[in-house]
Amino acid sequence: MDFRWSIIQGYAPLFAKGVLMTLQVSLISILIGTVIGLLVGMLRLAEVQHGAWKWPLKCLRWLSDFYVAFFRGTPLFVQIMLIHFAVMPLLIQQEHGLLITGELARTIKQDYGAFLSGTVALSLNAGAYISEIFRAGIQSIERGQSYAAASLGMNYGLTMRYVVLPQAFRRMLPPLGNEAITLLKDSSLVSAIGLAELAYAARTVAGTYARYWEPYITISVLYFSMTICLALVVARMENKYSAPHRR
């Protein structure tokens, strides 16, 4: 096996930039995805039996159910392509963008187009999976605690914030950690739209030298190192927030 270290050394700055971009996209996506997942998870569990909010809430729940089903039932690669080549040009376009037009739209597309599309796709995908984690975690808490909070005059929001979510968070840490690790690895798919992260760096080096062993072994080691570090952080958080009788 002829492993040429000189290839890796010559492109070390490119791999370093790829690591930073991978971490940046993954961190932003998991944070946004967690917020989306929390909101969608709580929305899918909310119930209004009477009043003016009954039917609007049902419509929102139907939309959230479709969102979760779509992003869990289609490949992430397809979602990235759809958002980058169809949704983003519809929203951000120099002449006819629905959200942003003019010079700002051109600047965003040229300088941040791949980053924005990749982050949006990863965030929406993560949000769909995390919403199920939140929903399962909330449902695992006995309903008697919600009834007790209601008897004290606490509304749905206060009950979730102070009673249910703090207890459910302990149970949700392992699957949330797994989702973060999965998202970190899946960020490699964003290289397909030209984002200069780790997989893009490896493809660039492989195309230059027509050699694949060096660049892909290198990014495999880098991905493995990042996932191990993330797994250790999650394990430490689990130990910190675990119930006293489980320590």
Backbone bond lengths (Angstrom), bond angles and torsions (degrees), N, CA, C in turn:
res aa  C-N    CA-C-N  psi(-1)  N-CA   C-N-CA  omega(-1)  CA-C   N-CA-C  phi
1 M - - - 1.467 - - 1.522 109.04 -
2 D 1.302 116.45 121.13 1.462 122.31 -177.48 1.527 109.51 -102.85
3 F 1.325 115.58 89.16 1.467 120.80 -179.32 1.527 108.30 -91.54
4 R 1.316 117.44 115.64 1.466 122.29 -175.68 1.531 110.05 -94.13
5 W 1.317 115.90 100.43 1.462 120.80 179.40 1.522 111.77 -65.73
6 S 1.318 116.93 -25.79 1.465 119.66 -178.23 1.527 111.38 -62.02
7 I 1.333 117.06 -30.33 1.461 120.23 178.71 1.524 110.23 -65.56
8 I 1.320 116.45 -44.80 1.454 121.13 -179.70 1.522 110.85 -68.04
9 Q 1.329 116.50 -41.14 1.461 119.97 179.83 1.524 111.64 -63.41
10 G 1.330 116.34 -38.96 1.459 119.52 -179.45 1.520 113.19 -67.66
11 Y 1.321 116.50 -28.61 1.466 120.93 -178.78 1.528 112.36 -109.76
12 A 1.311 116.65 19.64 1.468 120.34 179.89 1.531 112.65 -56.65
13 P 1.364 119.49 -43.05 1.475 118.30 177.66 1.528 113.30 -60.46
14 L 1.333 117.00 -35.10 1.462 120.22 178.92 1.524 110.96 -67.07
15 F 1.332 116.62 -41.48 1.461 120.06 177.42 1.530 110.96 -67.02
16 A 1.320 116.76 -36.96 1.465 120.29 178.22 1.527 110.76 -63.85
17 K 1.324 116.78 -43.62 1.463 120.48 176.78 1.529 110.78 -64.64
18 G 1.336 115.96 -34.88 1.451 119.77 178.03 1.520 112.33 -65.03
19 V 1.334 116.51 -39.50 1.465 120.51 177.31 1.526 110.30 -63.01
20 L 1.330 116.70 -46.00 1.468 120.51 -179.59 1.525 111.37 -62.49
21 M 1.328 116.87 -42.06 1.457 120.07 179.59 1.528 111.06 -66.83
22 T 1.324 117.28 -40.95 1.460 121.29 178.01 1.518 111.12 -60.57
23 L 1.332 116.34 -46.42 1.465 120.43 179.26 1.530 111.30 -64.70
24 Q 1.319 116.38 -40.05 1.458 120.50 -178.88 1.525 111.32 -64.69
25 V 1.325 116.75 -48.99 1.466 120.67 179.79 1.523 110.82 -63.17
26 S 1.332 116.48 -42.64 1.471 120.37 -178.01 1.519 110.95 -65.84
27 L 1.331 117.33 -44.31 1.468 120.45 -177.87 1.521 111.40 -64.32
28 I 1.332 116.49 -47.54 1.464 119.75 -179.94 1.524 110.41 -62.67
29 S 1.318 117.00 -41.98 1.464 120.82 -177.45 1.519 111.71 -66.79
30 I 1.325 117.86 -40.24 1.464 119.35 -179.08 1.517 110.64 -70.61
31 L 1.328 118.04 -34.02 1.464 120.15 177.76 1.532 111.01 -67.95
32 I 1.341 115.98 -48.44 1.462 119.56 178.78 1.526 110.20 -65.55
33 G 1.331 116.97 -40.87 1.451 120.41 179.27 1.517 112.79 -63.18
34 T 1.336 116.86 -34.15 1.464 120.23 177.58 1.522 111.14 -66.64
35 V 1.332 116.46 -42.18 1.466 120.26 177.65 1.529 110.14 -63.05
36 I 1.344 116.21 -46.35 1.463 119.98 178.61 1.529 110.42 -61.36
37 G 1.323 116.15 -45.07 1.453 120.10 -178.82 1.516 112.84 -62.31
38 L 1.328 116.46 -39.74 1.466 120.05 178.70 1.520 110.83 -64.09
39 L 1.326 116.77 -47.04 1.461 120.72 -178.46 1.528 111.48 -65.22
40 V 1.329 116.62 -45.15 1.462 120.10 -178.68 1.529 110.61 -68.47
41 G 1.340 116.75 -40.25 1.456 119.88 178.90 1.513 112.74 -61.87
42 M 1.339 116.50 -43.76 1.459 120.26 178.09 1.526 111.25 -68.21
43 L 1.346 116.29 -36.65 1.460 119.74 178.88 1.518 111.51 -64.17
44 R 1.315 117.21 -38.65 1.465 120.29 -178.14 1.525 112.09 -71.79
45 L 1.333 116.64 -17.16 1.464 120.10 178.56 1.522 112.96 -99.85
46 A 1.342 116.60 -13.37 1.467 119.90 -176.93 1.530 110.21 -69.95
47 E 1.306 115.77 143.84 1.463 121.66 -179.41 1.524 110.07 -136.38
48 V 1.314 115.90 133.47 1.462 122.46 174.03 1.525 106.57 -130.45
49 Q 1.309 116.29 112.36 1.458 120.93 -176.08 1.531 112.63 -80.81
50 H 1.333 116.13 -32.84 1.452 120.43 -177.05 1.522 109.14 -139.59
51 G 1.327 115.49 165.82 1.451 120.43 174.91 1.512 113.15 102.82
52 A 1.334 114.83 179.65 1.461 121.04 -174.87 1.525 113.09 -69.97
53 W 1.351 117.65 -22.00 1.464 120.57 -176.14 1.525 112.86 -88.29
54 K 1.329 118.50 0.28 1.460 120.46 -174.97 1.528 111.95 -61.06
55 W 1.316 117.89 -54.73 1.463 120.77 -175.74 1.526 113.00 -77.38
56 P 1.346 119.73 -39.42 1.476 117.72 173.10 1.524 112.89 -57.73
57 L 1.334 117.02 -38.87 1.456 120.22 178.70 1.524 111.11 -66.25
58 K 1.327 116.86 -38.67 1.458 119.62 177.59 1.525 111.30 -63.38
59 C 1.338 116.13 -40.97 1.470 119.46 177.78 1.524 110.98 -62.84
60 L 1.331 116.99 -42.16 1.462 120.86 178.19 1.522 111.11 -64.08
61 R 1.304 116.68 -37.31 1.468 119.95 178.85 1.521 110.71 -68.00
62 W 1.335 117.44 -38.65 1.462 119.78 176.53 1.530 110.74 -62.98
63 L 1.329 116.48 -42.54 1.461 120.45 178.44 1.527 111.16 -63.71
64 S 1.332 116.68 -42.56 1.462 119.92 179.78 1.532 110.61 -66.79
65 D 1.326 117.59 -36.31 1.469 120.55 176.93 1.531 110.35 -63.56
66 F 1.327 116.73 -42.01 1.463 120.29 178.69 1.531 110.56 -65.77
67 Y 1.331 116.72 -41.89 1.475 120.84 178.50 1.524 110.84 -58.41
68 V 1.325 117.03 -48.08 1.461 120.73 -179.29 1.527 110.73 -64.90
69 A 1.314 116.69 -44.00 1.465 120.39 -179.07 1.525 111.35 -63.75
70 F 1.339 117.25 -40.08 1.462 120.75 -178.02 1.526 111.25 -67.14
71 F 1.324 117.06 -49.37 1.464 119.44 -174.85 1.525 112.72 -76.82
72 R 1.324 117.62 -18.20 1.461 119.46 173.38 1.523 111.57 -90.64
73 G 1.322 116.92 -18.95 1.455 120.26 -174.71 1.511 115.13 -102.83
74 T 1.337 118.02 -0.19 1.463 121.39 178.15 1.526 109.42 -123.47
75 P 1.325 118.61 152.04 1.469 121.24 -178.90 1.532 111.69 -64.88
76 L 1.316 116.54 142.92 1.458 121.42 178.09 1.524 111.09 -60.36
77 F 1.332 116.84 -36.82 1.468 120.07 179.00 1.525 111.04 -59.55
78 V 1.326 116.76 -42.76 1.462 120.89 178.68 1.523 110.26 -65.31
79 Q 1.320 117.69 -39.69 1.465 121.44 178.59 1.528 111.13 -62.52
80 I 1.324 117.13 -41.76 1.464 120.67 178.60 1.521 110.42 -62.16
81 M 1.320 116.75 -45.97 1.464 120.76 179.92 1.527 110.85 -64.13
82 L 1.307 116.75 -42.72 1.463 120.70 -178.24 1.523 111.01 -63.56
83 I 1.311 116.55 -43.31 1.465 120.15 -178.61 1.523 110.76 -70.46
84 H 1.321 117.58 -40.79 1.473 120.20 -176.01 1.526 112.60 -72.47
85 F 1.321 116.89 -42.62 1.462 119.92 -172.98 1.527 114.31 -98.68
86 A 1.343 118.19 -11.19 1.457 119.98 -178.16 1.524 112.59 -123.08
87 V 1.327 117.11 -52.53 1.464 119.71 -173.56 1.525 111.34 -74.73
88 M 1.325 117.13 -50.95 1.468 120.01 -177.25 1.531 113.40 -61.90
89 P 1.337 120.19 -43.21 1.465 118.89 175.31 1.521 113.35 -61.68
90 L 1.326 116.60 -27.12 1.458 119.95 177.66 1.528 111.24 -73.06
91 L 1.324 116.55 -35.98 1.459 121.05 -176.82 1.524 112.80 -88.55
92 I 1.327 116.36 -37.28 1.471 121.00 -176.06 1.518 108.35 -122.94
93 Q 1.313 115.18 102.80 1.465 121.09 -178.33 1.515 108.81 -147.17
94 Q 1.307 116.31 144.15 1.457 120.84 -173.56 1.524 112.64 -61.92
95 E 1.327 117.10 -34.39 1.463 119.50 -175.36 1.526 113.32 -105.86
96 H 1.328 117.72 -45.85 1.462 119.68 -171.16 1.528 112.33 -127.72
97 G 1.304 118.80 31.97 1.456 120.91 179.11 1.520 111.89 -68.26
98 L 1.319 116.96 139.68 1.459 120.59 -178.76 1.528 112.04 -73.88
99 L 1.338 117.16 -29.13 1.459 120.97 -179.41 1.528 113.09 -107.76
100 I 1.324 116.35 -47.45 1.467 120.82 -175.12 1.523 108.83 -131.77
101 T 1.313 116.24 133.59 1.463 121.72 177.62 1.525 109.60 -132.04
102 G 1.338 115.34 178.31 1.451 120.66 173.97 1.516 113.92 77.59
103 E 1.328 114.73 -156.75 1.455 121.40 -175.75 1.528 111.98 -63.70
104 L 1.317 116.40 -35.08 1.462 119.60 178.99 1.523 111.12 -62.03
105 A 1.321 116.59 -41.22 1.464 120.53 178.76 1.522 111.00 -62.69
106 R 1.337 116.70 -41.30 1.468 120.26 178.96 1.524 111.07 -64.61
107 T 1.326 117.05 -41.49 1.463 121.01 179.72 1.522 111.60 -64.96
108 I 1.326 116.34 -43.88 1.465 119.84 179.35 1.522 110.79 -63.04
109 K 1.319 116.01 -42.21 1.457 119.63 -178.18 1.519 111.77 -65.85
110 Q 1.319 117.42 -41.83 1.456 121.09 -177.09 1.520 112.56 -74.32
111 D 1.329 116.85 -42.92 1.466 120.55 -172.04 1.527 114.03 -94.93
112 Y 1.321 117.07 -29.07 1.461 119.23 -173.71 1.530 113.12 -131.29
113 G 1.327 117.25 12.24 1.456 119.71 -173.87 1.520 113.52 -58.99
114 A 1.330 117.46 -52.52 1.464 120.99 -178.02 1.527 111.28 -66.64
115 F 1.323 116.29 -39.95 1.462 120.20 179.76 1.527 110.83 -63.77
116 L 1.323 116.76 -45.10 1.459 120.91 -179.38 1.527 111.30 -65.24
117 S 1.329 116.60 -46.06 1.467 119.93 -179.28 1.522 110.83 -63.62
118 G 1.329 116.71 -44.23 1.452 120.40 179.83 1.513 112.70 -62.97
119 T 1.327 116.14 -42.71 1.456 120.40 -179.78 1.524 111.05 -65.78
120 V 1.328 116.85 -42.86 1.469 120.37 179.07 1.520 110.55 -62.66
121 A 1.337 117.44 -45.51 1.460 120.83 -178.75 1.527 111.40 -63.49
122 L 1.321 117.13 -46.31 1.463 120.45 -179.81 1.529 111.32 -65.73
123 S 1.334 116.81 -38.61 1.472 120.55 -179.76 1.518 111.20 -65.25
124 L 1.333 116.61 -45.46 1.465 119.79 -179.87 1.529 111.34 -66.08
125 N 1.324 116.11 -39.31 1.459 119.61 178.10 1.527 110.86 -64.99
126 A 1.332 116.60 -45.96 1.461 120.21 178.89 1.523 111.18 -64.35
127 G 1.336 116.64 -39.03 1.459 120.23 -179.92 1.517 112.60 -59.76
128 A 1.335 117.12 -37.15 1.466 120.38 179.62 1.525 110.90 -65.16
129 Y 1.328 116.83 -44.12 1.460 120.04 -179.78 1.530 111.31 -71.86
130 I 1.326 116.43 -40.24 1.464 119.29 -178.69 1.519 110.99 -68.05
131 S 1.335 117.93 -30.74 1.465 119.56 177.06 1.524 111.08 -60.98
132 E 1.328 116.85 -36.50 1.455 120.45 177.01 1.529 110.99 -69.17
133 I 1.326 116.39 -35.29 1.468 119.97 177.14 1.521 110.17 -64.56
134 F 1.335 116.84 -45.25 1.460 120.83 178.39 1.527 110.90 -64.77
135 R 1.317 116.61 -41.77 1.459 120.05 -178.70 1.528 110.54 -62.25
136 A 1.345 116.20 -45.41 1.464 119.63 179.44 1.528 111.05 -66.73
137 G 1.330 116.94 -38.99 1.457 120.10 179.49 1.513 112.32 -65.25
138 I 1.326 116.70 -41.81 1.465 120.83 179.32 1.523 110.63 -66.83
139 Q 1.331 116.47 -41.60 1.459 120.05 -179.39 1.525 112.37 -68.82
140 S 1.326 117.59 -19.65 1.462 119.83 179.82 1.523 112.31 -76.38
141 I 1.330 117.69 -14.16 1.462 121.42 177.63 1.527 108.93 -84.01
142 E 1.312 116.13 134.04 1.462 120.45 -177.61 1.530 111.19 -58.17
143 R 1.330 115.63 136.40 1.459 120.88 -178.35 1.531 112.02 -65.53
144 G 1.317 116.10 -22.07 1.457 119.30 178.82 1.518 112.77 -59.10
145 Q 1.329 116.90 -29.04 1.460 119.72 179.04 1.530 110.82 -71.24
146 S 1.328 115.98 -35.77 1.462 119.09 176.14 1.528 110.63 -67.95
147 Y 1.336 116.23 -39.15 1.463 119.46 177.83 1.525 110.80 -64.36
148 A 1.334 116.01 -39.13 1.464 119.60 179.09 1.527 110.68 -64.78
149 A 1.345 116.10 -40.67 1.465 119.54 178.40 1.529 110.54 -65.19
150 A 1.329 116.80 -39.40 1.466 120.08 179.09 1.528 110.91 -65.42
151 S 1.321 116.42 -35.05 1.467 119.28 178.95 1.523 111.85 -67.77
152 L 1.332 115.84 -21.17 1.467 120.30 177.23 1.531 112.04 -89.20
153 G 1.335 116.55 1.93 1.455 120.64 177.53 1.513 114.43 92.16
154 M 1.311 118.18 11.57 1.465 121.51 -179.75 1.523 109.76 -84.51
155 N 1.332 116.63 134.45 1.460 120.08 177.44 1.529 110.06 -82.14
156 Y 1.361 116.16 -175.92 1.464 120.82 -175.49 1.524 111.80 -61.31
157 G 1.339 116.35 -44.38 1.457 119.97 -178.16 1.518 112.56 -63.41
158 L 1.322 116.85 -45.44 1.466 120.93 -179.95 1.526 111.11 -66.69
159 T 1.317 116.70 -37.93 1.468 119.93 178.78 1.525 110.74 -62.70
160 M 1.336 116.03 -43.25 1.457 119.70 178.76 1.529 110.96 -65.09
161 R 1.321 116.44 -42.91 1.464 120.69 -173.59 1.526 112.72 -70.33
162 Y 1.312 116.97 -42.37 1.466 120.04 -170.90 1.525 114.59 -104.84
163 V 1.331 118.06 -16.98 1.465 119.75 -174.50 1.528 111.89 -116.78
164 V 1.334 116.80 -56.18 1.455 120.47 -169.88 1.528 112.35 -81.22
165 L 1.347 116.91 -54.01 1.463 119.91 -174.07 1.526 114.04 -61.31
166 P 1.334 120.40 -41.78 1.474 118.35 178.10 1.530 113.33 -57.73
167 Q 1.328 117.07 -36.42 1.461 120.13 178.55 1.533 111.16 -76.83
168 A 1.332 115.87 -40.17 1.462 119.66 -178.19 1.527 111.52 -68.79
169 F 1.348 117.16 -28.28 1.458 120.83 -176.91 1.524 111.57 -58.45
170 R 1.324 116.83 -38.58 1.463 120.15 179.22 1.522 111.50 -60.36
171 R 1.317 116.21 -39.88 1.457 120.35 -178.77 1.522 112.32 -77.71
172 M 1.327 116.20 -22.97 1.460 120.14 -176.90 1.527 112.80 -88.04
173 L 1.331 118.44 -13.45 1.462 120.60 -176.27 1.540 113.25 -56.98
174 P 1.338 119.57 -49.67 1.478 118.30 -179.67 1.527 114.05 -58.25
175 P 1.354 119.73 -50.44 1.471 117.59 178.58 1.521 113.29 -66.51
176 L 1.348 117.87 -31.88 1.461 119.27 176.42 1.526 110.60 -65.77
177 G 1.325 116.46 -39.42 1.462 119.91 176.18 1.512 111.84 -63.33
178 N 1.331 116.94 -41.70 1.466 120.36 177.73 1.523 111.30 -63.08
179 E 1.326 116.61 -38.65 1.462 119.92 179.03 1.527 110.86 -66.27
180 A 1.335 117.41 -38.88 1.461 120.76 177.87 1.529 111.03 -63.56
181 I 1.331 116.80 -41.36 1.465 120.67 178.42 1.531 110.42 -65.85
182 T 1.326 116.23 -42.52 1.464 120.23 178.18 1.525 111.25 -61.93
183 L 1.321 115.91 -41.55 1.463 119.78 179.77 1.525 110.95 -65.26
184 L 1.317 117.25 -39.01 1.463 120.67 178.05 1.520 110.78 -59.28
185 K 1.319 117.09 -43.03 1.464 120.26 179.53 1.524 111.69 -72.82
186 D 1.332 116.70 -38.92 1.467 120.38 -178.72 1.524 112.85 -69.55
187 S 1.337 116.91 -16.02 1.470 119.29 178.34 1.524 111.56 -61.95
188 S 1.335 117.48 -17.76 1.465 120.45 177.86 1.522 111.93 -63.02
189 L 1.337 117.44 -23.88 1.465 120.65 -179.59 1.526 112.12 -68.13
190 V 1.337 116.80 -21.85 1.461 120.10 -177.95 1.528 110.87 -68.62
191 S 1.327 117.84 -16.97 1.469 120.21 177.23 1.522 111.43 -61.30
192 A 1.332 117.15 -20.57 1.467 120.69 -179.25 1.519 112.59 -65.38
193 I 1.345 117.78 -23.12 1.463 120.43 178.75 1.527 111.72 -104.83
194 G 1.351 116.14 13.00 1.459 119.90 171.64 1.508 116.89 94.93
195 L 1.321 118.37 11.19 1.456 120.01 177.35 1.519 109.42 -76.41
196 A 1.326 116.65 129.38 1.473 121.70 -173.22 1.522 111.62 -81.19
197 E 1.342 116.13 68.33 1.468 119.87 174.69 1.531 108.22 -104.72
198 L 1.342 117.16 -162.49 1.460 120.10 -171.06 1.528 113.15 -61.58
199 A 1.315 118.19 -47.86 1.459 120.46 -177.91 1.525 110.98 -63.10
200 Y 1.330 116.59 -35.86 1.465 120.91 177.01 1.524 110.24 -64.91
201 A 1.343 116.66 -41.19 1.470 120.50 178.43 1.523 110.75 -62.10
202 A 1.340 116.79 -43.57 1.467 119.84 179.30 1.520 111.19 -63.71
203 R 1.313 117.54 -41.78 1.460 120.48 179.56 1.523 111.17 -65.12
204 T 1.338 116.54 -36.23 1.460 120.59 177.77 1.520 111.62 -63.68
205 V 1.328 116.23 -46.54 1.472 120.51 179.65 1.525 110.57 -65.80
206 A 1.328 117.42 -42.17 1.456 120.50 179.73 1.525 111.43 -63.14
207 G 1.331 116.99 -37.75 1.458 120.32 178.46 1.520 112.78 -69.36
208 T 1.322 116.63 -31.00 1.466 120.64 -178.99 1.526 111.47 -74.07
209 Y 1.330 117.76 -43.41 1.463 121.79 -174.04 1.523 113.71 -105.25
210 A 1.323 117.15 -6.20 1.466 121.16 -175.68 1.523 110.50 56.06
211 R 1.319 115.78 35.77 1.460 122.80 176.93 1.532 107.54 -129.22
212 Y 1.322 115.86 136.84 1.457 120.60 -172.82 1.531 113.37 -116.54
213 W 1.325 115.81 -21.28 1.460 118.94 -178.32 1.523 111.19 -61.72
214 E 1.309 117.33 -51.39 1.472 121.56 -174.55 1.537 112.84 -63.31
215 P 1.332 119.16 -54.89 1.467 118.10 -175.46 1.529 113.95 -66.53
216 Y 1.344 117.16 -38.13 1.463 117.91 -175.56 1.527 112.44 -81.12
217 I 1.318 117.84 -28.42 1.465 119.28 170.71 1.524 109.41 -66.75
218 T 1.321 116.76 -39.06 1.460 120.87 -179.90 1.525 111.77 -62.33
219 I 1.327 117.72 -48.94 1.466 118.16 -178.74 1.529 111.10 -71.75
220 S 1.343 117.42 -26.10 1.462 119.23 174.92 1.525 110.42 -63.32
221 V 1.334 116.26 -43.32 1.466 120.58 178.00 1.527 110.17 -64.76
222 L 1.324 117.44 -39.78 1.465 121.00 -179.16 1.527 110.96 -67.65
223 Y 1.329 117.14 -45.40 1.470 120.16 177.32 1.529 110.60 -61.76
224 F 1.335 115.99 -43.31 1.460 120.12 -179.83 1.532 110.63 -61.51
225 S 1.321 116.99 -42.05 1.466 120.71 179.80 1.526 111.01 -63.82
226 M 1.337 117.30 -42.76 1.462 120.40 -179.25 1.524 111.63 -67.26
227 T 1.338 116.72 -40.53 1.465 118.65 -179.66 1.530 111.48 -68.79
228 I 1.331 117.44 -35.90 1.459 120.53 177.25 1.528 110.02 -64.56
229 C 1.318 116.90 -44.17 1.471 120.54 178.45 1.523 110.91 -61.78
230 L 1.331 116.54 -42.81 1.461 120.31 178.85 1.522 111.13 -65.26
231 A 1.331 117.06 -39.79 1.463 120.65 178.39 1.529 111.01 -63.79
232 L 1.325 117.70 -37.19 1.464 121.06 177.92 1.526 111.24 -66.83
233 V 1.335 116.27 -38.83 1.467 120.08 177.60 1.527 110.25 -63.51
234 V 1.336 116.59 -44.26 1.461 120.32 179.58 1.526 110.75 -64.16
235 A 1.341 116.71 -41.67 1.463 120.10 179.17 1.530 111.17 -62.43
236 R 1.323 116.06 -38.75 1.469 119.18 178.14 1.519 111.12 -66.57
237 M 1.326 117.19 -39.49 1.462 120.43 177.73 1.525 110.80 -65.89
238 E 1.334 116.75 -39.91 1.462 119.58 177.27 1.522 110.84 -59.73
239 N 1.327 116.34 -42.97 1.462 120.26 179.58 1.528 111.67 -66.24
240 K 1.328 115.90 -35.94 1.460 120.38 -177.86 1.521 111.83 -71.03
241 Y 1.338 116.53 -40.97 1.459 120.41 -174.42 1.525 113.41 -101.37
242 S 1.320 117.29 7.35 1.457 119.01 179.45 1.516 110.47 -69.52
243 A 1.329 114.97 156.38 1.457 119.83 178.88 1.522 110.10 -63.39
244 P 1.345 119.24 146.33 1.463 121.91 -175.89 1.523 113.62 -55.81
245 H 1.353 118.07 -37.37 1.462 119.24 -175.90 1.516 112.61 -73.62
246 R 1.365 116.68 -10.46 1.460 119.47 -179.47 1.514 112.07 -95.23
247 R 1.319 118.31 -8.02 1.453 121.13 -178.14 1.539 110.63 -78.48
